[in-house]
Amino acid sequence: MKVDDIHISGIGIATTDLVGVAEAVANGWYDADERTRSGLESVSVAGDIPAPDLAVEAARVALAQFGEPGEHVDALFHSSVHPQGPDGWSAQHYINRHTVRQSITSVEIRNGCIGFLTSLDLAICYLRSGAARRAALLTCADNFGTPTVDRWRASNLFVLADGGGAVVLSKRPGFARVLAIGSASDPELEVRHRGSEPLFPPGLTVGAKLNFRERTQYVRDLQSAGGMPTLVDFASVLADTVQRTLAEADTAIDDVARVVHDGFNGWAIRDMFLDPIGVEDKRGIWNFTRRVGHAGPLDQIRGLEYLWRQREVDVGDRVLMFSDAPGMEAACAVVEITDRP
């Protein structure tokens, strides 16, 4: 979708601690060989801070930069991948209450690691559908330090990190403008992240741990035994989505100054993200993500915030933000920097 009238007018990140991978190895949480292969230095960890409070902290920073009163915010979209609090409770309305405190549409988006980009897409549509609508608050937050998650061993592609982030999307100029956004899915691949686990009762409700390793290995073993056809390589879906969105943004891949990708392990970033779209390492943000790890949908917000706050991009530079998620679905957005911090 081509976009020409929506801007990012505020951005904020919650404060978290960093735990070094050397400490994790010393404590027996992380395998030494995995540490070497991953290239990671540390990951962000929030201790016992609830995820919604991380979102609130980040939102207050983004709203302060926006500089308009709370009544100028017409919707709130909150994205997460891990439980946020009491079952049946509404984290997004808690965030609303502790930030803008308005009687507005407040929605939780659960779409894996592309949750923020999905929220961005929906928020753009929401703002453009009504002339009187001015701005939307988009938040992301997760804290994986719960008994059902082993952040160091849940996957061989990444180490799960905690954090919170927020952006204010508005119709008035900010520090960046959105040029295009797009997504595509291949639902035949949903089995990759389901494996052999039963759908009922949900594993989390009976104390089962999150384990992507077992699920993906189950699918590989089933394919090797001829029990199911070989699944399509999702890299082509990701590359096609990026190419289509770049075309809608009237931007060539060579014109992209920097790329915001997920905070996966170093080899996975190259194999799954950069190589499929033909981008060299130096245009990615590995120098940042190797210090913070993979925080689900937050990766896109804090990657953009890092590039902008650290002045690694300047006015006129175009940034490609892209990710994929279980389902499987790819999403990306192209933004142009319009102001300095």
N, C-alpha and C positions, 0 to 999 in steps of 0.2 A: 504494500500500500504506500503510495507516494504521499508525503506529508509536507505542508509548506506553511502551516500556521500555528504550530505547537512548539513550545520552548521548555527547556529545563531551567527553572528559575531558582532552585535551591537544592542543595545536596548535603547530606550529613551521614556520619559514621559513628557508631557507639564505640566507647573505649573498652578494650579487652586486654587481657594479659597474653603473653606469648610463652609457650612451652617448647623448649628446644627438643629436636629429635634425638640429640645425644642423651638428654635426660631420660627420654622415653625408652631408649635402648638400655640404659643403665638400670632402669627400674623393671625391665622385662616386659614393657608394654608393646615394644616395636622390635621387629627382627633387624639385626645389624645388616644383613644382606639387602633387605628391603630398603633400609635407610640409604645405603650406598646407591642402589638403583634409582630410588625416587629423586635424589638430588635436593630433597627438602631440607631446610634449616630449622624451621619451627612452624607451629600452628597457633592460631588464635583460640584462646580458651576463656570462657566467661564465668567459670566457677559456679556459684549457685544463683547467679542473676537470672531471673525468668526471661525467656525470650521476648515477651511483649514489652518488658521494661527496656530491653535493648532497643526495640523499635521506637519507643517513646523518646529515649535519649537522642537517637539519631534524627527523629522527626523534628524535635525542638531546634536542632541545629539547622536543618533544612528550612524550616519555617522562618527562623530568624534571618536567614539569607534572603528568603522571598520578600520579607519586609511588609507584608500585608496582614490585616487582621484575620482572625479565624473564620469570620463569616464570608471571606472571599474564597474559601475552599468549599467546593460543591460535592466532592465525593472522596472516599478513602478506600484504597485497595491494599490489602495486606497479604503478603505471600510468605508461605512457610512450607517445610517438608516434614517436620517433626512435631509431635503434640506440644501445644502451647500452654496448657494449664488444665483445669478441671474438665472432664469429659462433659460435653454438652454446653460448654461455656463459649462465649464469643470474644476472642482476643481482639478482633478488629474494633469492636465497640469500646473495649477497654482503652485501646490506643486513641480512639476518637475522644473519649472522655478526658484523657490526660494530655491532650494536645489542643486540637481546635475546638472541641466541646460544642459541636454543631449537630442539629437534627438532619443529617445528610445520609445518603446511601453509603453504607460501610460493608465491604465485601471481603471475604477471605478467598484467595486464589491458591489452589494446590495443584501445581502442574510441574512438580519436580524442579530441576535446576533451571528451567526456563521460566519459572514462575514470575520473576520480575518483568521479563520481556512480554509475557502474556498480559500481565497487569498494565504494562505500558501500552500495548495494543488496544486493550479494552478501554483504558482511560482516554486515549486519543479519540476513539469512537464516541465515548460518552461526552467529552467536551465539545466535539464538533457537531453533535446532534442537537444542541440547544444554544441559541445565540446568547442567552443570559448566563450560561455556565462559564466560569472564569478559570478555575484551577482545581487540580486533584492532588491529594497527598498519597504517595505510593511508599509503602514500607515493606521491609523484609527482615526477618529475624528467626534464628534458631539457636537452641542450646542443646547439644548432643550429649552432654554429660549426665545421661540417665542410665539406670541399670540395664536397659535393653539394648544399649548401643556400646560397642567397643570401637571407639573412633579410630583407633590405630589399625584394626584388623578387619573392619567391615567390608573393605574392598582392597584389591591390589592396584587399583587405578588412582586412589587418592586417600588422604587422611582427612576425616571430617573435622571441620573447624566451626567455632561459634562466632556469632556477631550479629549486629543489627545495622541497617542502613535505611535511608529514606531519600526520596526526591520529591520536589514540588513541580508538577507539570502544569503549565499555564499558557494562556493565549497572549501574554505580554512577554517581551524580550527578557531573556535571562542570560546565562553564560554559555548556553548551547541551544541549537535548534534541531529538532528531529527532521530528517530528510526522508526517511522511509523505514518501514518495519514490515517484516514478513515471517511466515512460519509454514511448516509442512510436516506431516507425520507419515509413518508407515506402521499402521496398527498390527500388521502381521508379526511385528517384532516384540509385542508386549510380553511374550513368554520369556524373553531374556531376563527380565527382572522379577518374574513370578516363580520360575523353576518348578519344583515339585510341591511347593507349599500349598496347603488347602486354602480356599477362600474363606471358609467358615469353620470354626470361629477365627477371626483375624488373629495372626500370631502375636501381635502386640498385647492383645487382651488376655493371653494365657502365659505371658512371660517369655515368649520366644525372642531371641536376639536378632537384630538386623544383620543379615549375612549375604551380601551380594556375591561373594566368592562361591558359595555353595550353589546358589541359583544358576549362575552362568556356567559352572562346571557341569551341573546336571544337564543343561541344554547341550553342551559340547559332547558329553558322553552319549546322550540320546541320538545325536546326529551321527556320531561315529558308529553306533550300533545299527544305523539305518532305520531308527525309530521315528525320524522326522526329517523333512527335506532341509537342505542347507539354507540358512536364512540369508537374505540380501545384505550386502555390505552397506551399513547406514551412512558411510562416508559420502556416498553419491547423493543421498538425500540432503545432507548438510551442505555439500558444495553447490547443489542446484538452488537451494534456498538462499544461500549467500549471493550467488550470481544474479538471481532474479531481483533480490532486494537492492543490490548495488545498481542494477540497471534502472530501477525505479527512482533511485537517488541521483541518477545521472552521474555516477561515480565509477571509475575503473578501479580495479583492485590495486593497481600501481599508484593511484592517487590517494589511497588510504594511508594516513600518517602512522597510526598505531592501531593495534587490534586488542580488544579486551576479550579474553578467553577464560574458561574455568580454571580454578586453582588445582588442577590435577598434578600428579607426579610428572617430572620433566619429560620422560620418554612418552607418556600418554598424551601430553599436550602436543608434542610433535606429530605423533602417529594419528591422533584422533581429531585434532583441530587445525594445526597449521599446515601440515603437508597436504591434506585434501583440498585446501583452498589456495595453495601455492604461495604461502607467506613465509618469509624467513623469520628465524627466531628473534632477531633484533627488533622487529616491529611488534612483537608480543609483549607481555608484561611478566615474564618469568622472574625477572629480578625482584618483583614485588610478591607474586604469588608463592614463591618458594619460601617466603618468610611467614605466610599467613595460612596456607592450606586451602581446602575446598569447603566453602560455607554455603553450599546449595545456591539458591537464587540470589543470595547476597553478592556473589562474585562479580556480577555485572555492575552493581552500584559502586562497590568499593574499588573496582578496577578503574572505572571512569573517574571517581573521586581522586584516586591516587595520581592518575595522569594529569588531571587538571590542577590539583593543589600543589603538586611538585613541579609544575610548569614544564612537564615533558611534552605537552602539546601547547600550541599557541593559536591565536586568533586566525581563523581560516582553515585550520587543520581539520580533517575529517577522520572520525574514529568509527571503526566497525566493532560492534558488540555482538557476540554470538555464543550460542551454547546449545546443548542437546539435553534430552531428558528421557526417562523411562516412558515407553509407549509404542514406538519411540518417536520423539518429535524434536525437530530442530527449529530454532528461532534466531532472528538477528535484527539489528537496528543499525542505521547509519545516522550519526549526529555530526554536526559541524560546530566547532568551538567559535563563539561569538564575543567572548569577553575573557579577560584575565582575572585570576583570583585577587 
